Amino acid sequence: MTGTAKGAALPRLAPGSTIGMLGAGQLGRMTALAAARLGYKTHVYAPDAADSPAAQVSAAATVADWNDLDALERFARSVDVVTLEWENVPVATAEHLRRFTNLHPGPNVLSVAQDRIAEKSFVNRLGIATAPWRAANGADEVARAVAEIGPRCVLKSTRLGYDGKGQARLEAGGDPAAAWSAIGGGKPGVEGIVEGFVTFACEVSVIVARGADGAMVAYPAVENRHKDGILDVTIAPASSDKVSAATAAEADRIARRIAEALDLVGVLAVEMFVTADGAVLVNEMAPRPHNSGHWTMDACATCQFEQLVRAVCGLPLGSVDRVAAAEMTNLIGDDVLRWPELLAEPGARLHLYGKAEARPGRKMGHVNRLFPRR
């Protein structure tokens, strides 16, 4: 089996079917819980799947390398469809799995989302704006890119950088060689991209779900606030003081356009900068549930995790109607030690990920707080 043709409906999987999950972190955990509510089982595959957040709530787990072809085949034959909670699964792994079962999103989506240069090139070809950028490998190319873009830039590794990792800021008079070294430049497989620094009013994201038949639903644009490069708070919906109705509509249009162009089946999060004059610039995308969508678990008729299950199982997409406004706060590292007081807080919805050890920068859970709908 090679997957589903563009525009074709997926076979509708009946309750009792098994969803294969690539990756075993908290996003997989919350997807498995959503799947269980609809009567599906989840089988997790990852090199670190043993006693992982996802494996703790799944029917089965396979602990094997991404390049173990025999293990991948056995896994694929044991499930009815495969999806993922981590977009950096090797493309070769995804291509191998598609020989035996449906995989959504597919290798074509991963090849775009895994590489910042491929991602920005894809977005720009759609006529969608990003910050100015240049590919840059080596200190000399970094210096040349800064000269072209301007003195305030961010150098990023093209792959695997997240939560502020693999990034170095460059200000006027900064040292390109030091920045290149800071992102691991010179190590095998490390390539760089220089992005112009954007002065923005706020950062927003839109999460869109899309079925194989092209049906789409999108959650409203939300405002994201970061601390030390990690998402701290998401406010849903974004305040009208910072994001006008026209700007929110443009962010929605952009997310839907990208999902359609990717021929995505599943869930896509698109993070965007909103400038002072209301322009919208795409920062990055993730073809999976996203931290900025955790508020949907308590404030929407259908959460982002259930939407993923519905999309890959060939079910109708759910309503994205909000039942309340919401604020999601991440619990990073020792923040999780506040769990007793959060449980005692009236109206707080606590979600913990089952991780045994709290470390600086590690996402241990989140709390949703609901407010009257606005």
N, C-alpha and C positions, 0 to 999 in steps of 0.2 A: 504494500500500500504506500502511495506517495503523498497522501494528504488530500485535501479537499479543493476542488477547482474553484477559481474565483467566482463569487456570486452564488455558489451552490450551498444549499442547506446541509448542515451536518446531520448525521444520523442522530435521532433523539435517544439519548441513553436513559434507560429506565432506572429508577431507584434500585439500589443494590449493586449497581455497576461500580467499578473501581477507577479512580482518577490517579494517574501517576504524577508525582510532583518532583521536579528537578530542583534541588535545594532544600535545606532542612531548617531554615531559620524561623523567625517569628511570623513572617508573611506567610510561609507555608503552614505554620501552626493555625493562624487565623482563617486561612482558606480551608484547611481540613475541618475545622470546627463548623464553618459555614456549610461545607459539603455534607457533614454528618446531619445537620438539621434538615437537609433535603433527602436524606436516606442513602447518600453515597459513602463509599469507603475510600480511603486515601492510602497510597503506597508511595513512600518517600524514597528518593535515590540521591545520595550525595556521599562524597568521601568522608564527611564528618557527621553522618546521619545518626550514629549511635547516641542514644539519650539526648538527642537534639530537641529544641522546642517543637518542631513539627513531628518528629518521631514519637514524642510523648503522647500525642493525641491521634495517631494514625494507626491503621490496621496492620501495616507492615512497613519495614524499612530495609533497604539494601544499602550496605556500606561498601562502596567500590569506587575506583577511580573513574574519572570522566572518559578515559581512553580504554577502559576495559570492555572490549567489544562483546565478549561472551556474556558478561554480566548485564550489559545494556540490552542485549537481545532477550535474555531471560526476563528482565524487568519489563520490557515492552510487551512481551507476549503474556504477561501476567495482569495487564491492565487494559482498560477499554479506551482510554485517551490519555495523552500526556500534556501537562502544562508546566509552568515554572514560576518560581518566586525570585529568581536571580538571573539577570540578563547576561551574565558573563559565562554562562555555560558554553563550552567550546562549540563553535559552529559545526565542526566535524562530528561531535557527539549528537547534535540535533539532526544532522543529515543521516546518521546511522539509524537513529530511532525511527525516523520517518519511513524507513524501509519496512517497518513492521506494524506501525500504528499511526493514528493521527496525532500530530504534535502542534499545539497552538500556544503562543505564537511560533512561527516557523523559522528556519535558518535565515531566510532573507531579512526578517525583522531583526534578528540578533546581530547580523553582520553590520547593520546600520547603527543599532543602539550601543554596541560594544566599543565603538571607536569615535572619539569626539570629532575627528576630521570628517569621517564618513557621515556622521550625524549632522554636522553643520552644513556640509555640502548638500546633503539630501534636503534639508530644510530650506536652504537658500535657493535650490533649484525649483522649489514650489513657489518662489516669490515671497517667502516669509523671512522677515528680518531677524538677524542676530546681532550681537556685538561684533565689531570688526575683529578679524582673526587671521592668523598666519600659521602654517605648519612651521616648526622650528626644531631642528635636531642638531644640538651642539651649541656652545656658547656664542659662536660667531653668528649663527642663524637667529638665535634669540636676540642678539644685539641689533641685527638688521630688521627684525620684525618690530622691535620697540621703536626704532627710528621711523618706520613707516606708519605705525599705528598711533604712537604718542607715548609720553614718558610713564603714564600710569597704566600698567598692564598686569595681567595674571598669567603666569606660566603654569601649565597643567600637563600632567602625563595624559596621553591620549586614551589610555586604558586603565581600568580598575581604580581610578581615583574617585572617592566618595567621602562624604562627611568631612570635607576639608583636607583629606589625605591626597598626597601627590600634587600639591599646589604650592606655589611660591609667588608672593606679590613682588612687583617691581615698581619702584617709585623713581622719580627723577634722580639720576646719579647712581642708581642701583647697579649691582654687579651681576651681569648676565651669567658669568661662570659659576658664581655662588648659587644663583637660582637654579641653574641646570643641575648642579650637584645635589641641591636640596630635593629635587623630584626624582632622584635616582638616575639622572641622565648618564649615559655611558654604560649602564648595565644592559645585558642582553634583553632585547624586546622592548626597551623603554624608548618611546618617541614622545615628542612634545608639541604643544600648540600654545601660541601666545594669543590671549584674548584681551581686547581693549577693556579697560575698567569702565563700568557703566554707573553713572550717578542716577539712581532710581528712587522713585517715591516709595515703592514697595515691591516685594516679590510675590507673585501669585502662582497658583497652579490650577489646572483643570484636569479632571480625570474623566475619561470617556470609555465606555464599554461598547464593543462592536461584535455582532454575530457574523457567522459565515455568510448570511444572506444580505449583509450590508446594513442591517438595522443598527442604529446607534442611539445611545442615551448618554448624557453628560451631566455631571454634578456641577453646581455653580462654582464660579471662581472663588478661591479662598486665599487669604493672606497668610504668608509664611514668614516667621521671624526666626532668625538663627542666632546661636550663641557658640562661639569658638568653632564655626564652620559646620555645626550640626543643627538640624531643625530643632527648635525649642518649643515654639507655639504655633498652632494653626488656628486661624479665626475664620469661622464659616457662618454666613458668607462673608466675603471681603467687605470692609466698610465702604459705604457709598461716598464717604469723605475722601477716600484715597482712590477708589475704583468706581468710575462712573458707569452707568448702565451701558453706554456705548463701548467703553473699554472692556467691560465684562463680556459683552457680546462678541467683541473681536477676539478675546482670549478663547472663548467657546468655539468660534469659527476656526481658529488656528488649530486647536486640538483635534477637532473633527476632521479637518483637511489632512492633517498628518496621519491620523488613524486610517483614513480612507486610502491615502496614497501608499501606505505600507501594506494595504490589504490585511490589516490586523484582524485576528480573531482572539478576543480576550479583553484585557484592560490596559489602557495606556495613560500614563501621567505625563503631562507636559508642564515643566516649570518655566516661568516667564518673568521678565523684568517689566515693570510699568514705569515709564519715565515721567518727569514732572508735567509734560504736555500731553500725557495720556497715550503715548506710543507704546506698543507691545513688542518686546524682543524675546525670542525664544532663547532660553539658557540651555536646558537639556531635557531629555525625555527618558522614560523608563517603561518598557512594555510589560508591566506587571502591577499588582497593587502597590500603593505608595504610602509612605509615612504620612503625607499630608492628606490622605484619605481616611485615616483612622477614625475621624469624627463621624463618618457615615455609619459606624457600627451602632451608634445610639441615637442618631439624629435624623436618619433617613428610613424610608419605607424598605429599601433594599440597600445593603451595604456593599462596598466595593468588592469584598471577598465573595459574596454570593453572586455578584454580577459575573465575576470570572468563572465560577462554577457553571452558571447558566450559559454563558457564551460557549465554553468548550464542550458542554454536554448537549448542545443543540436545543436548549430551552429558550422560551421567550425571555428577553431581558426584562428586569424588574423596574418598578417605578423608582425614580430618583427624587420623589417629593420629600421635602424636609418637613419634619414634625416639630422642629425647634431650630433656633440658632445654637451654635456650639463653639466651644474652645477646647482644643486638644493640647495637652502639655505632655511632652516626652519625659520619661523618668530615666535619666542618664546616670550610670554609675551608682554612687551612694544615694542618689535621689530615691531609689527604690526602698530604702530603709524607712521612708515615711509612710509605708503602706498601712500601718495601723490607723494613723490620723486620717488618711485618705478614705479608708473604709468607714470611718466615723463621720466624715463630712457629708451632710445632707445633699443629695442630688449628684454627688460625684460618682462616676462610673469607672471603676478601676479595672485595668486589663494588664495582667502580668504574664511574662513570656516563659516562665519556667527555667530560666537560666540560673545555674548554681552559684556563679561567681560574679560579683559586681566589680567592674573595672572602669577606670576613667575612660569616658567616651563611649562606653558600651550601652546600647539601648536595652533596658531591662523591662520596660513596660510603658504604659501611657495612661493618662486619666482624661476622660471626657467630662466636660461640664456643660449642661444645657441651659438655655435661656429662652425667654419668650420669643417666638418667631418674629423675624423682622424682614 
